[in-house]
Amino acid sequence: MGFTLADRVVALRRGTGLSQEKLAQRMDMSRNTLWHIESGRTANPRMDHLIALCQALDVSADYLLGLTESTESHKESIGYA
């Protein structure tokens, strides 16, 4: 079984040493909204939340959605980072 979006967000957040509160602040959303995403209660987050997650965690949407195993962001893949 593959990792879910929730699994990936939790692993990335923990890997960066951020609390839910700090990541939520970076994303300009409530900690409760982030908790719902991390717990899997919101399996299909809104597009603006998905974009905020990608930007705050510096990963591609493809990675968060399980379409690739590479955590490389789009900026890195085109040599922009």
Sequence and secondary structure as in RCSB ss.txt:
>XXXX:A:sequence
MGFTLADRVVALRRGTGLSQEKLAQRMDMSRNTLWHIESGRTANPRMDHLIALCQALDVSADYLLGLTESTESHK
ESIGYA
>XXXX:A:secstr
    HHHHHHHHHHHHT  HHHHHHHHTS HHHHHHHHHTSSSS  HHHHHHHHHHHT  HHHHTTS S    HH
HHTT  
